Amino acid sequence: MGFESSKERSLGFNMALLALRNDFKKWSFILWIVIIALSVYVFANWGAQGKIGQPTSVIASVDGDEILFKEYVEQYRSLEDRYKQMYGKRYTSDMAKMLGINRQALSNLVDTRVILHIADKMGVHVSKEEVAKKILSMRMFTNEKGEFVGYDKYKRYVEGYGKTIPDFEKSIANDAIITKLGDLVNASITLTDEQVEKIYREQNEKIGFEYITFKARTFLPAAMKEISDADAEEYYKSHKEAYRTPLKRSISFVRFTPFDFKKDMQVSEDEIKAYYKKNIDKYTQKEQVRASHILIGTTMKKRSYKDAKKIADKVYALLKKGKKFSDLVKKYSDDYTTVKNGGDLNWFPRGRMVKAFEDTAFGMKPGEFSKPVKTQFGYHIIKVTGHKKGKVETLKEVHSHIESALKFKKAQELVQKKANEFSKVAKEKKDLAVAAKAMKYKVMDSGFFANDPMATINGIGPSARVANAAFSLKLKDISDALKTAEGVIVFQVMAEKSPEIPPFKEVAGNVRNDIAMVKARALAKKAAETFRTKVTPKNFKKLAMKEKMPIQKVEPVTRKSAPANFILDKNSDSFEKLFSYDKGQFTEPFPDRNGDIILCHITDKVAFDKKDFLAKAQDLKAQEIQRRSNDLFTSFIRNARKSLENAGKIEISRRFQETQLDNKK
């Protein structure tokens, strides 16, 4: 459509503004915003110039559409203003670096160009008249009657903020294009009444319950007895794919560890003394106390301080009468994390505990117990069981330790150097074994392993890093020096084994274990069903205790608020069925996310409220459409950006990266 830079070529646009002034109030535009800080304040900080280049310097491009340095400065300062408003006096230049405002600013500008790229490909454009309507919606360009203020005032206002008319009109056009594209995405989202009701239920229906677990592994011995050879072979035949091995590789490698070189390392007395002096804090043992306590809590128990004090005084009186501290811990303490250990808090220095507790503990002798001590947690009765005075270990006492540590550090540095040298030679010879023989290093063989996060490699141990590296190279390639848990290795990829289904004999043990687990779960479910026929809300605790099955409590949750590690898989039928039960009922046995069986007793229920749903349905529908539109639009941009990046159509100036991104200015 063109954005004219001269007054003469802007007259047509000016006339369009004048012609539309009477229709101004009919137009309403809602800017589509999905990426935070995507749109820049129209007049904020115009004319700002940066530390490198000119305002018109090109810093990046998206499919040939250039991004100028002045745009980056505007976007950066706009983001900075928002963070300053958010954090106030706490905002600093260090915080700006931590937040990565420089990268955010560039990313936002690139995303804007990507959106415009998408719009262009979809044929989404705006006319000069649409841009005029948008500008007429801005109060600064209309008088009290809603009429356009005239070209001269319009020009002065825009240029007063360091913008040219063409730049300003282009920014308005781009916003309008983004709005149009957003409206298209928005229009593509539809929701039925049933879907809205489902969303309401997910957010509002609640269920709270207690449950017991029938552990599958407790039924494994019985399950194993039921498995015949014929059962195992039949199961194998119908589940062969489950035993297919993945692609595997083997490597030959040379290992370098600090222990190989440590004995040859030399450390001078001056180095030892310098290390001791620099790290004196490591050899300074602070004063410490070991104590146990009985906590009469206020927070967890929702108990008043007055009531807590009465109980604490009672416990203190019992101690004075000779009652055992550990017995009173079990009976009265609300610190459940230490009850099993007699209230023991282990050793602690000053500064670890709250002040009142600490002051009391450090003022006592081993064997003494305190009067009730008030803290924000309630009242504590403290018993000191040990005391260590502060001490600084002498250089003589730690000399051998420092010498060993320094030798090990030097050996580590040498290991990396030796491994790098070996890798270079091996690559030159294109044969790890030949290079190892020439340099007198031992070659080890890994055997075959899969590219698995849990891969255990012979001679190396568990190492997803090595496995991943081995599968990223070609056969016979030699690696760079690669760090492992024990040191550094250099390897050559030797062979590859294709996926295969091993014969029954090779996996018979695994097959039997798998069948046993299936049968054990069936037995666990049967036991749960039997238990369910006997249980009532009144005898639940008694029966559970008789079976030595602890009762676990789950506070009320909605389908939406249930955590990712919820006891039932949130995508399972069992999870949905759970919400169909009423308060007081026992559920059918459910398989939990650990492969065991649970039986639930519903203790709390917030059911579907039709009246409340009807009152909130329209707002809920609008919110969900907006959320889905945002997600779709964001995904749209992300995929388009990735596609452009892969095609090499997003370019960032090397100079800009070096001065603004790499140095984090």
C-alpha positions as CSV (number, residue, x, y, z in Angstrom):
1,M,0.0,0.0,0.0
2,G,3.0,2.3,0.4
3,F,3.9,4.7,3.2
4,E,4.8,8.1,1.7
5,S,7.6,10.2,3.3
6,S,6.9,13.6,1.7
7,K,4.1,15.9,2.5
8,E,2.8,15.8,-1.0
9,R,2.5,12.0,-1.1
10,S,0.9,12.0,2.4
11,L,-1.9,14.3,1.3
12,G,-3.9,11.3,0.1
13,F,-3.6,9.8,3.6
14,N,-4.4,13.1,5.2
15,M,-7.6,13.3,3.1
16,A,-8.6,9.8,4.1
17,L,-8.3,10.9,7.7
18,L,-10.5,13.9,7.1
19,A,-13.1,11.8,5.2
20,L,-13.4,9.4,8.1
21,R,-13.6,11.8,10.9
22,N,-17.4,11.5,11.3
23,D,-17.2,7.7,11.4
24,F,-14.5,7.7,14.0
25,K,-16.6,6.5,16.9
26,K,-17.9,3.5,15.0
27,W,-14.6,1.9,14.8
28,S,-13.1,-0.3,17.6
29,F,-9.8,-2.2,17.4
30,I,-8.5,-4.6,20.1
31,L,-4.8,-5.2,19.6
32,W,-3.8,-8.8,19.7
33,I,-1.1,-9.4,22.2
34,V,0.3,-12.9,22.8
35,I,4.0,-12.3,23.3
36,I,4.9,-10.1,26.3
37,A,6.1,-6.7,25.2
38,L,5.5,-7.6,21.6
39,S,4.0,-4.1,20.8
40,V,6.2,-1.1,21.6
41,Y,4.7,2.0,23.1
42,V,4.0,4.2,20.1
43,F,5.7,7.3,21.3
44,A,7.9,6.1,24.2
45,N,11.5,6.9,23.8
46,W,11.5,7.7,20.1
47,G,14.8,9.1,18.9
48,A,16.8,7.0,21.4
49,Q,20.2,6.1,20.0
50,G,22.4,3.2,21.1
51,K,26.1,2.6,21.8
52,I,27.0,1.0,18.4
53,G,26.4,2.2,14.9
54,Q,23.7,4.6,13.7
55,P,20.0,4.3,14.5
56,T,19.5,3.0,10.9
57,S,22.2,0.3,11.3
58,V,20.8,-3.1,10.4
59,I,21.1,-5.6,13.3
60,A,19.0,-8.5,12.0
61,S,16.6,-9.5,9.2
62,V,13.7,-11.9,8.8
63,D,13.3,-13.2,5.2
64,G,14.9,-10.0,4.0
65,D,12.8,-7.6,6.3
66,E,15.4,-5.6,8.1
67,I,15.4,-4.8,11.8
68,L,17.2,-1.5,12.6
69,F,19.2,-0.6,15.7
70,K,16.9,2.2,16.6
71,E,14.0,-0.4,16.9
72,Y,16.1,-2.4,19.2
73,V,16.8,0.6,21.5
74,E,13.1,1.5,21.6
75,Q,12.1,-2.1,22.4
76,Y,14.9,-2.4,25.0
77,R,13.9,0.8,26.8
78,S,10.2,-0.1,26.7
79,L,11.0,-3.4,28.4
80,E,13.3,-1.7,30.8
81,D,10.5,0.8,31.8
82,R,8.2,-2.1,32.5
83,Y,10.7,-3.8,34.7
84,K,11.5,-0.6,36.5
85,Q,7.8,-0.2,37.2
86,M,7.6,-3.8,38.4
87,Y,10.7,-3.8,40.7
88,G,11.1,-0.1,41.6
89,K,14.3,0.8,43.4
90,R,15.4,-2.9,43.3
91,Y,16.0,-2.7,39.5
92,T,19.7,-2.5,38.7
93,S,21.9,-3.0,35.6
94,D,22.9,-6.4,37.1
95,M,19.2,-7.3,37.2
96,A,18.9,-6.2,33.5
97,K,21.6,-8.7,32.7
98,M,20.1,-11.4,34.7
99,L,16.7,-10.9,33.0
100,G,18.4,-10.8,29.6
101,I,16.5,-7.7,28.5
102,N,18.8,-7.4,25.5
103,R,17.9,-10.8,24.2
104,Q,14.2,-10.3,25.0
105,A,14.2,-7.1,23.0
106,L,15.8,-8.7,20.0
107,S,13.5,-11.8,20.3
108,N,10.4,-9.6,20.4
109,L,11.4,-7.7,17.3
110,V,12.2,-11.0,15.4
111,D,8.8,-12.4,16.5
112,T,7.0,-9.3,15.3
113,R,8.7,-9.7,11.9
114,V,7.8,-13.4,11.9
115,I,4.1,-12.5,12.5
116,L,4.2,-10.0,9.6
117,H,5.8,-12.7,7.5
118,I,3.0,-15.1,8.3
119,A,0.4,-12.5,7.6
120,D,1.9,-11.7,4.2
121,K,2.0,-15.4,3.2
122,M,-1.7,-15.6,4.2
123,G,-2.6,-12.5,2.3
124,V,-3.5,-10.5,5.4
125,H,-2.9,-6.8,4.6
126,V,-4.4,-3.4,5.6
127,S,-5.5,-0.5,3.4
128,K,-4.6,3.1,3.8
129,E,-8.2,3.7,5.0
130,E,-7.8,1.1,7.8
131,V,-4.6,2.8,9.0
132,A,-6.4,6.1,9.0
133,K,-9.2,4.7,11.1
134,K,-6.7,3.4,13.6
135,I,-4.9,6.8,13.9
136,L,-8.3,8.6,14.3
137,S,-8.9,6.3,17.3
138,M,-6.0,8.1,19.1
139,R,-7.1,11.1,21.1
140,M,-4.0,13.2,20.3
141,F,-5.0,13.4,16.7
142,T,-8.6,14.5,17.2
143,N,-10.1,17.6,18.7
144,E,-13.0,17.8,21.2
145,K,-15.5,17.2,18.4
146,G,-13.7,14.0,17.3
147,E,-12.4,15.7,14.1
148,F,-8.9,15.3,12.7
149,V,-6.5,18.0,14.0
150,G,-5.0,18.6,10.6
151,Y,-1.8,17.4,8.9
152,D,0.5,20.1,10.3
153,K,-0.3,19.3,13.9
154,Y,-0.3,15.6,13.2
155,K,3.2,16.0,11.6
156,R,4.5,18.1,14.5
157,Y,3.3,15.7,17.1
158,V,4.9,12.7,15.4
159,E,8.2,14.4,14.6
160,G,8.3,15.8,18.2
161,Y,9.0,12.3,19.3
162,G,11.7,11.7,16.8
163,K,9.6,9.7,14.4
164,T,9.0,10.3,10.7
165,I,5.5,10.1,9.3
166,P,6.3,7.0,7.2
167,D,7.8,5.1,10.2
168,F,4.8,6.0,12.3
169,E,2.2,5.0,9.7
170,K,4.1,1.8,9.1
171,S,4.1,0.9,12.9
172,I,0.3,1.6,12.9
173,A,-0.2,-0.6,9.8
174,N,1.9,-3.4,11.4
175,D,-0.2,-3.3,14.6
176,A,-3.4,-3.5,12.4
177,I,-2.0,-6.5,10.5
178,I,-1.2,-8.2,13.8
179,T,-4.7,-7.5,15.0
180,K,-6.2,-8.9,11.8
181,L,-4.1,-12.1,12.0
182,G,-5.1,-12.4,15.7
183,D,-8.8,-12.1,14.8
184,L,-8.4,-14.8,12.2
185,V,-6.9,-17.1,14.8
186,N,-9.5,-16.2,17.3
187,A,-12.3,-16.9,14.8
188,S,-11.0,-20.4,14.2
189,I,-11.5,-21.4,17.9
190,T,-15.0,-22.7,18.7
191,L,-16.3,-24.3,21.9
192,T,-19.5,-26.3,22.3
193,D,-21.7,-26.1,25.5
194,E,-20.5,-29.6,26.4
195,Q,-16.8,-28.5,26.2
196,V,-17.5,-25.4,28.4
197,E,-19.2,-27.6,31.0
198,K,-16.3,-30.0,30.9
199,I,-13.9,-27.1,31.6
200,Y,-16.1,-25.9,34.4
201,R,-16.1,-29.3,36.0
202,E,-12.3,-29.6,35.6
203,Q,-11.9,-26.3,37.5
204,N,-14.6,-26.6,40.1
205,E,-15.5,-30.2,41.0
206,K,-13.3,-31.3,43.9
207,I,-12.5,-34.6,45.5
208,G,-10.7,-35.4,48.7
209,F,-9.9,-38.9,49.9
210,E,-7.8,-41.3,52.0
211,Y,-6.5,-44.5,50.6
212,I,-4.6,-47.7,51.3
213,T,-2.2,-49.4,48.9
214,F,-2.0,-53.0,47.9
215,K,1.6,-53.4,46.9
216,A,2.0,-55.6,43.8
217,R,5.4,-56.8,44.9
218,T,4.0,-58.4,48.1
219,F,2.1,-60.8,45.8
220,L,5.1,-61.6,43.5
221,P,6.2,-64.8,45.3
222,A,2.7,-66.3,44.9
223,A,2.5,-65.1,41.3
224,M,5.8,-66.7,40.4
225,K,4.6,-70.1,41.6
226,E,1.7,-70.0,39.1
227,I,4.0,-69.5,36.0
228,S,4.7,-72.6,33.9
229,D,7.2,-72.9,31.1
230,A,4.3,-73.0,28.7
231,D,2.9,-69.8,30.1
232,A,6.2,-68.0,29.7
233,E,6.6,-69.1,26.1
234,E,3.0,-68.2,25.2
235,Y,3.4,-64.8,26.8
236,Y,6.7,-64.3,24.9
237,K,5.0,-65.2,21.5
238,S,2.2,-62.6,22.0
239,H,4.5,-59.9,23.4
240,K,7.6,-60.3,21.2
241,E,7.9,-56.6,20.3
242,A,8.3,-55.8,24.0
243,Y,11.6,-57.6,24.0
244,R,13.0,-56.1,20.8
245,T,16.4,-54.6,21.5
246,P,17.2,-51.1,20.4
247,L,20.0,-50.1,18.1
248,K,23.3,-50.6,19.8
249,R,26.9,-49.6,19.3
250,S,30.3,-50.5,20.7
251,I,33.3,-48.3,21.3
252,S,37.0,-48.8,22.0
253,F,38.4,-46.2,24.4
254,V,41.3,-45.0,26.3
255,R,40.7,-43.7,29.8
256,F,42.6,-40.9,31.5
257,T,42.1,-40.4,35.3
258,P,43.8,-38.1,37.8
259,F,44.9,-41.1,39.8
260,D,47.1,-42.2,36.9
261,F,49.2,-39.1,37.2
262,K,48.7,-37.9,40.8
263,K,51.8,-39.8,42.1
264,D,54.0,-37.9,39.7
265,M,52.8,-34.5,40.6
266,Q,55.0,-32.1,42.6
267,V,53.7,-29.5,45.1
268,S,56.0,-27.0,46.8
269,E,55.7,-25.8,50.4
270,D,54.9,-22.3,49.2
271,E,51.9,-23.6,47.2
272,I,50.7,-25.5,50.3
273,K,51.0,-22.5,52.5
274,A,49.3,-20.2,50.0
275,Y,46.4,-22.6,49.7
276,Y,46.0,-22.9,53.4
277,K,46.0,-19.1,53.8
278,K,43.5,-18.6,51.0
279,N,41.2,-21.3,52.3
280,I,41.5,-20.8,56.0
281,D,37.7,-20.8,56.3
282,K,37.7,-24.5,55.2
283,Y,39.8,-25.3,58.2
284,T,37.9,-23.2,60.7
285,Q,35.4,-25.2,62.7
286,K,32.7,-23.1,64.1
287,E,31.2,-23.6,67.6
288,Q,28.4,-26.2,67.3
289,V,25.7,-27.7,69.4
290,R,23.8,-30.9,69.1
291,A,20.3,-30.8,70.5
292,S,16.9,-32.5,70.5
293,H,13.6,-30.7,71.0
294,I,9.9,-31.2,71.7
295,L,7.8,-28.8,69.6
296,I,4.3,-27.8,70.7
297,G,3.3,-26.3,67.4
298,T,0.9,-23.4,66.7
299,T,1.1,-23.2,62.9
300,M,0.5,-26.8,61.8
301,K,-2.0,-27.5,64.6
302,K,-3.8,-24.2,64.3
303,R,-3.3,-23.9,68.1
304,S,-3.1,-20.6,70.0
305,Y,0.1,-19.7,71.8
306,K,-1.8,-19.7,75.0
307,D,-2.9,-23.3,74.5
308,A,0.6,-24.3,73.3
309,K,2.2,-22.8,76.4
310,K,-0.1,-24.8,78.7
311,I,0.9,-28.1,77.0
312,A,4.6,-27.1,76.9
313,D,4.5,-26.3,80.7
314,K,2.9,-29.7,81.3
315,V,5.7,-31.4,79.3
316,Y,8.4,-29.4,81.1
317,A,6.9,-30.5,84.5
318,L,7.0,-34.1,83.4
319,L,10.7,-33.8,82.5
320,K,11.4,-32.4,85.9
321,K,9.7,-35.4,87.4
322,G,12.1,-37.7,85.6
323,K,10.2,-38.7,82.5
324,K,12.3,-39.8,79.6
325,F,12.8,-37.0,77.0
326,S,12.5,-39.5,74.0
327,D,9.2,-40.8,75.4
328,L,7.7,-37.3,75.7
329,V,8.9,-36.5,72.1
330,K,6.9,-39.4,70.8
331,K,3.8,-38.4,72.7
332,Y,3.8,-34.6,72.4
333,S,6.1,-33.3,69.7
334,D,4.6,-31.8,66.5
335,D,7.9,-31.9,64.6
336,Y,7.1,-35.1,62.7
337,T,10.4,-35.0,60.9
338,T,12.4,-35.6,64.1
339,V,9.9,-37.7,66.2
340,K,11.4,-41.0,65.0
341,N,14.9,-39.8,66.1
342,G,13.9,-38.7,69.6
343,G,13.6,-35.1,68.5
344,D,17.3,-35.0,67.4
345,L,18.3,-32.0,65.2
346,N,21.9,-33.1,64.8
347,W,24.8,-30.7,65.0
348,F,24.3,-27.0,64.0
349,P,26.4,-23.8,64.2
350,R,25.2,-20.4,65.1
351,G,23.0,-18.8,62.4
352,R,21.2,-22.0,61.5
353,M,18.3,-21.9,63.9
354,V,15.9,-19.1,64.8
355,K,17.5,-16.7,67.3
356,A,15.5,-17.5,70.4
357,F,16.1,-21.3,69.9
358,E,19.8,-20.7,69.1
359,D,20.5,-18.4,72.1
360,T,18.9,-20.9,74.5
361,A,20.7,-24.0,73.0
362,F,24.2,-22.4,73.0
363,G,23.7,-21.2,76.5
364,M,23.2,-24.7,77.9
365,K,25.4,-27.6,78.8
366,P,25.1,-31.2,77.5
367,G,22.5,-33.1,79.4
368,E,20.4,-30.0,80.3
369,F,16.9,-29.3,79.1
370,S,15.3,-25.9,78.8
371,K,12.1,-24.2,79.9
372,P,9.6,-23.7,77.0
373,V,11.1,-21.4,74.4
374,K,8.7,-19.3,72.2
375,T,9.4,-19.0,68.4
376,Q,7.2,-18.4,65.4
377,F,6.6,-22.2,65.2
378,G,5.2,-22.6,68.8
379,Y,7.0,-23.6,72.0
380,H,10.2,-25.7,72.1
381,I,11.6,-27.7,75.0
382,I,15.3,-28.1,74.1
383,K,17.7,-30.8,75.3
384,V,21.4,-30.2,74.5
385,T,23.2,-33.5,73.9
386,G,26.6,-32.2,72.7
387,H,28.8,-29.2,72.4
388,K,31.9,-28.5,70.2
389,K,34.0,-25.4,70.7
390,G,35.2,-23.4,67.7
391,K,38.7,-24.3,66.4
392,V,41.1,-23.5,63.6
393,E,43.1,-26.5,62.4
394,T,46.8,-25.8,62.1
395,L,48.8,-26.1,58.8
396,K,50.6,-29.1,60.3
397,E,47.2,-30.9,60.9
398,V,46.0,-30.3,57.3
399,H,49.3,-30.4,55.5
400,S,48.9,-33.9,54.0
401,H,45.3,-33.1,53.0
402,I,46.2,-29.9,51.2
403,E,49.2,-31.6,49.5
404,S,47.0,-34.4,48.2
405,A,44.3,-32.0,47.0
406,L,46.8,-29.8,45.1
407,K,48.4,-32.9,43.5
408,F,44.9,-34.1,42.4
409,K,44.1,-30.7,41.0
410,K,47.3,-30.7,38.9
411,A,46.6,-34.2,37.8
412,Q,43.2,-33.2,36.6
413,E,44.7,-30.4,34.5
414,L,47.2,-32.9,33.1
415,V,44.5,-35.4,32.3
416,Q,42.7,-33.0,30.1
417,K,45.9,-32.0,28.3
418,K,47.0,-35.7,27.8
419,A,43.5,-36.6,26.5
420,N,43.4,-33.7,24.1
421,E,46.9,-34.7,22.7
422,F,45.8,-38.3,22.3
423,S,42.6,-37.4,20.6
424,K,44.5,-35.3,18.1
425,V,47.0,-38.1,17.3
426,A,44.3,-40.7,17.1
427,K,42.3,-38.6,14.6
428,E,45.5,-38.1,12.5
429,K,46.1,-41.8,12.4
430,K,42.4,-42.5,12.0
431,D,42.8,-45.5,14.4
432,L,42.6,-45.3,18.2
433,A,44.3,-48.6,18.7
434,V,47.3,-47.7,16.6
435,A,47.7,-44.3,18.4
436,A,47.3,-46.0,21.8
437,K,50.1,-48.5,21.0
438,A,52.4,-45.7,19.8
439,M,51.7,-43.6,23.0
440,K,51.6,-46.7,25.3
441,Y,48.0,-46.4,26.5
442,K,45.7,-49.2,27.3
443,V,42.7,-49.7,25.0
444,M,39.4,-50.9,26.6
445,D,36.2,-52.3,24.9
446,S,32.8,-51.2,25.9
447,G,30.7,-54.1,24.5
448,F,27.4,-53.1,22.9
449,F,25.1,-50.5,24.6
450,A,22.0,-48.5,23.6
451,N,21.6,-44.7,23.4
452,D,19.7,-44.6,26.7
453,P,19.8,-42.1,29.6
454,M,20.3,-45.2,31.9
455,A,22.9,-46.8,29.7
456,T,25.6,-48.6,31.6
457,I,28.8,-49.0,29.6
458,N,31.5,-51.6,30.5
459,G,34.6,-49.9,31.9
460,I,32.8,-46.5,32.2
461,G,29.6,-47.1,34.1
462,P,26.3,-45.2,33.7
463,S,26.9,-42.4,31.3
464,A,24.2,-40.9,29.1
465,R,26.7,-38.4,27.9
466,V,29.1,-41.0,26.5
467,A,26.2,-42.9,24.9
468,N,24.8,-39.8,23.3
469,A,28.2,-38.9,22.0
470,A,28.8,-42.4,20.6
471,F,25.5,-42.3,18.6
472,S,26.2,-38.8,17.3
473,L,29.3,-39.9,15.5
474,K,29.7,-42.1,12.4
475,L,31.2,-45.6,12.5
476,K,35.0,-45.4,12.9
477,D,34.9,-41.8,14.0
478,I,37.1,-40.7,16.9
479,S,35.8,-38.5,19.6
480,D,37.2,-35.4,21.3
481,A,38.3,-35.7,24.9
482,L,35.1,-36.4,26.8
483,K,34.6,-36.0,30.6
484,T,33.2,-38.9,32.6
485,A,32.6,-39.5,36.3
486,E,36.1,-40.9,36.8
487,G,38.1,-38.7,34.4
488,V,38.3,-38.2,30.6
489,I,38.0,-40.7,27.7
490,V,38.7,-40.6,24.0
491,F,36.8,-43.3,22.0
492,Q,36.3,-44.7,18.5
493,V,33.0,-46.0,17.3
494,M,33.7,-49.6,16.4
495,A,30.5,-51.5,15.5
496,E,26.8,-51.3,15.3
497,K,24.1,-53.9,16.1
498,S,20.7,-53.5,14.5
499,P,17.5,-53.9,16.6
500,E,16.4,-57.5,17.0
501,I,14.1,-59.8,18.9
502,P,16.3,-62.1,20.9
503,P,15.3,-65.8,21.2
504,F,13.1,-66.9,24.1
505,K,16.0,-68.5,26.0
506,E,17.9,-65.2,26.2
507,V,15.0,-63.3,27.7
508,A,13.2,-66.1,29.6
509,G,14.0,-64.5,33.0
510,N,12.6,-61.1,31.9
511,V,9.5,-62.8,30.5
512,R,8.8,-64.6,33.7
513,N,9.3,-61.4,35.7
514,D,6.9,-59.6,33.4
515,I,4.2,-62.3,33.7
516,A,4.7,-62.4,37.5
517,M,4.1,-58.6,37.8
518,V,0.9,-58.9,35.7
519,K,-0.3,-61.7,37.9
520,A,0.8,-59.9,41.1
521,R,-1.3,-56.9,40.1
522,A,-4.2,-59.1,39.5
523,L,-3.8,-60.7,42.9
524,A,-3.4,-57.2,44.5
525,K,-6.7,-56.1,42.8
526,K,-8.4,-59.2,44.1
527,A,-7.2,-58.5,47.6
528,A,-8.5,-55.0,47.4
529,E,-11.9,-56.2,46.1
530,T,-12.1,-58.6,49.1
531,F,-11.1,-55.8,51.5
532,R,-13.8,-53.6,50.0
533,T,-16.6,-56.1,50.8
534,K,-15.7,-55.8,54.5
535,V,-14.9,-52.1,55.0
536,T,-17.1,-49.3,56.2
537,P,-16.2,-45.7,57.1
538,K,-16.3,-46.7,60.7
539,N,-14.1,-49.7,60.6
540,F,-11.7,-48.5,57.9
541,K,-8.9,-47.5,60.2
542,K,-9.2,-50.6,62.3
543,L,-9.1,-53.0,59.3
544,A,-6.2,-51.1,57.7
545,M,-4.2,-51.3,60.9
546,K,-5.0,-55.0,61.1
547,E,-3.6,-55.5,57.6
548,K,-0.6,-53.2,58.5
549,M,-1.5,-50.8,55.7
550,P,-1.0,-47.1,56.4
551,I,-3.7,-44.7,55.4
552,Q,-2.6,-41.9,53.1
553,K,-4.5,-38.6,53.0
554,V,-5.1,-36.5,49.9
555,E,-6.5,-33.0,50.4
556,P,-9.3,-31.9,48.0
557,V,-8.2,-31.3,44.4
558,T,-9.8,-30.5,41.1
559,R,-9.0,-32.2,37.9
560,K,-7.1,-29.1,37.0
561,S,-5.2,-28.6,40.3
562,A,-4.2,-32.2,40.8
563,P,-0.3,-32.2,40.7
564,A,1.6,-34.0,37.9
565,N,2.8,-36.7,40.3
566,F,-0.8,-37.4,41.5
567,I,-1.3,-40.9,42.8
568,L,-3.5,-41.7,39.8
569,D,-2.4,-41.1,36.2
570,K,-4.3,-37.9,35.3
571,N,-4.9,-39.3,31.8
572,S,-6.4,-42.6,33.0
573,D,-10.0,-43.7,33.2
574,S,-9.4,-44.3,36.9
575,F,-8.7,-40.6,37.5
576,E,-12.0,-39.6,35.8
577,K,-14.0,-42.3,37.7
578,L,-12.6,-41.0,41.0
579,F,-14.7,-37.9,40.6
580,S,-17.9,-39.9,40.1
581,Y,-18.0,-41.2,43.7
582,D,-19.8,-39.4,46.5
583,K,-18.6,-38.5,50.0
584,G,-18.4,-41.6,52.3
585,Q,-18.1,-44.1,49.5
586,F,-15.3,-46.5,48.8
587,T,-14.1,-46.6,45.2
588,E,-13.4,-49.6,43.1
589,P,-9.7,-50.7,43.2
590,F,-7.7,-48.4,41.0
591,P,-4.2,-49.1,39.5
592,D,-2.0,-46.2,40.7
593,R,0.9,-44.6,38.8
594,N,3.4,-46.9,40.5
595,G,1.9,-50.1,39.3
596,D,0.2,-50.9,42.6
597,I,-3.5,-51.0,43.5
598,I,-5.2,-48.4,45.7
599,L,-8.6,-48.4,47.4
600,C,-10.0,-44.9,48.2
601,H,-12.4,-43.6,50.8
602,I,-14.0,-40.3,49.7
603,T,-13.8,-37.8,52.5
604,D,-14.6,-34.6,50.7
605,K,-16.7,-33.8,47.6
606,V,-17.6,-30.5,45.9
607,A,-20.1,-31.6,43.2
608,F,-21.2,-29.9,40.0
609,D,-23.2,-26.8,40.6
610,K,-25.5,-26.2,37.6
611,K,-26.7,-22.7,38.8
612,D,-23.1,-21.5,39.3
613,F,-22.1,-23.0,36.0
614,L,-24.9,-21.2,34.1
615,A,-23.9,-17.9,35.7
616,K,-20.2,-18.3,34.7
617,A,-20.5,-20.1,31.4
618,Q,-20.2,-17.1,29.1
619,D,-17.2,-15.7,30.9
620,L,-15.6,-19.1,31.1
621,K,-16.2,-19.7,27.4
622,A,-14.6,-16.3,26.4
623,Q,-11.6,-16.9,28.7
624,E,-11.0,-20.4,27.2
625,I,-11.3,-19.2,23.7
626,Q,-8.8,-16.4,24.5
627,R,-6.4,-18.9,26.1
628,R,-6.6,-21.4,23.2
629,S,-6.2,-18.6,20.7
630,N,-3.1,-17.4,22.5
631,D,-1.7,-20.9,22.6
632,L,-2.4,-21.5,18.9
633,F,-1.0,-18.1,17.9
634,T,2.1,-18.6,20.0
635,S,2.6,-22.1,18.5
636,F,2.0,-20.6,15.1
637,I,4.8,-18.0,15.6
638,R,7.2,-20.5,17.2
639,N,6.9,-23.0,14.3
640,A,7.1,-20.3,11.7
641,R,10.2,-18.9,13.4
642,K,11.8,-22.3,13.6
643,S,11.1,-22.9,9.9
644,L,12.7,-19.6,8.9
645,E,15.7,-20.3,11.1
646,N,16.2,-23.7,9.6
647,A,16.0,-22.2,6.1
648,G,18.6,-19.6,7.1
649,K,16.2,-16.7,6.7
650,I,16.7,-15.2,10.1
651,E,20.0,-13.5,10.3
652,I,21.6,-11.6,13.2
653,S,24.5,-9.2,12.7
654,R,27.7,-10.6,14.0
655,R,28.8,-7.1,15.3
656,F,25.5,-6.7,17.1
657,Q,25.9,-10.2,18.7
658,E,29.4,-9.4,19.9
659,T,28.6,-5.9,21.3
660,Q,25.0,-6.4,22.6
661,L,24.4,-10.1,23.2
662,D,27.7,-11.9,23.8
663,N,28.9,-9.3,26.3
664,K,25.5,-8.9,27.8
665,K,25.5,-5.1,27.7
